[in-house]
Amino acid sequence: MTGIHRVGNEFTAAVVRTPGSPFVLEQVRQTELLENEVLVKIVATGICHTDMIARDQDYLVPHPIVLGHEGAGVVEAVGDSVLKVTPGDHVVLTFLSCSSCRECISGHPACCENFRDRNFSGHRIDGSHALADQQGGTLNDRFFGQSSFGEYAVANEQNVVKVRKDAPLELLGPLGCGIQTGAGTVLNSLKVGPGSSFAAFGAGAVGLAAVMAASAAGATTIIAVDIVPSRLKLAMEVGATHTIDSTQGNVAEQIRAITGKGVEFSLDATGIPAVINTMIDCLRSRGEGAIIGLSKPGEKFTLDPMDLLNNCKTLRGVVEGDSLPDQFIPTMIDLYMAGRFPFDKLIKFYDFSQINQAAEDSEKGLTLKPVVRFS
Ligand code: NAD
C-alpha cells in the first residue's frame, strides 16, 4: 500500500440512521483498505436527487448508511494492485461497475448487469464494509462505490477518474453523476450533432447539463421546458435558444411551431409520465427520445405504439449518460476549461455541516445543484 493510511482512520461522515431521517454528522471509522481500493480525501461532494430518494427509502438501500455519490478529492492512499492513480492525484468519483459482464466489456459500464449490487447493496461484494460506527456497529457504505458524504471515501480503482490539476476540484464532483447523465445522454447516447434540434424536458441540473452539451455539440435549436421561470431564464444563459413554460399551453404544439415538424432529439429529466408522453409526441419523424428522470417506483405510462411505428421514432432509457467515465469526465472538464460547458453556473456551495439545509433547498427547487464542501 502506498500513501498515508492506517486502519481505523477516524473522520466525520453524514449518516442516515433510518429511512426518511435527516443526515447526522458522526465520527466513523474506516476499516482496512483492500488491494483494489483507493482512499480519497474528499474536497467537495454534490447532492443529487438519488441521495434523497435513497435517504427516504424510495430507492431501496440498507440503513444505517453513508450516502453521497458525486465526490471529488485527492488520493490519499491506494491498495497494492492499484495502477490507475497514485497519492496526490486529483480524482472525481463516479458509479461502480463490475468490468466483467457483457455490457461492461462492450463499453457500456452504466448498463452493468451487476450495477445494483455494486452501487446499492451497502457493502463490498465479499459482504464486508469499508466503514464502521464509533461503537463498531455496521455502517452500510459503498453507495455508488464511494459513500462520499464524509471527509474520506473508499472507492475502487474502476470508479476513480483522474482529472487535470488546474481544474477547480471543488466544482467537479457533480460531473460524476448528474452532469454526466445530462451531457452524456446528449453526446454519447443520442449523439446530438451540429445543426440539429433538441428539447430537454426538465431544466434541473441534469436537463441543463443536457442543454449545455447540445450547445457545445453545435445544435442550433435547443428548447428547454420547465415550470419554473428562473430555471428557464438560466437555460437561455447556458445555451438554450428557446424556452417553454409547460404550464402555459400545449407544449408539443409550441415545439412544432418553433421547429416545423418537431425536434430530432429529446429527453425527459422529470420522470413524470405525462411529460414523457409529450417528450415523445414532440419528436419529428425518425426522432430519438431518452428517458433519464427517475419515476416513482412502480409508476407506469401509456405508449402509443403506432406513433412510434408510423413515425419511425426511437425511445430509450439511459443511465449515467451511457458514459465511459475515464474518457467522458475529462472531456467535460476540458470543455468547461475552454468556456464551452459552464456547469459552474448551476452550483451553490454549502459547508458540510449544512448538508440538511442543502438537501432541503434542492428539494424545494431553491438550489439547482448543491455541493457540500469539506474544510
Ligand atoms: P431536478 O428536480 O432539479 O429537475 C427536474 C426538473 O423538472 C425541475 O426543474 C422541475 O421544475 C421540472 N419539472 C417538474 N415538473 C415538470 C413539468 N410538468 N414539465 C416540465 N418540467 C417539470 O432534478 P435533477 O437533479 O435535474 O435530476 C433530474 C432527474 O434525473 C431526477 O429524477 C434524478 O433522480 C434523475 N437522475 C437520473 C440519472 C440516470 O442515470 N438516469 C442520474 C442522475 C439523476
Residues whose N, C-alpha, C, O or C-beta is under 5 A from the ligand:
A	BS01	NAD	H49 T50 C177 G178 T181 F201 G202 A203 G204 A205 V206 G207 V225 D226 I227 V228 R231 S246 A269 T270 G271 V275 I292 G293 L294 V318 V319 E320 L368
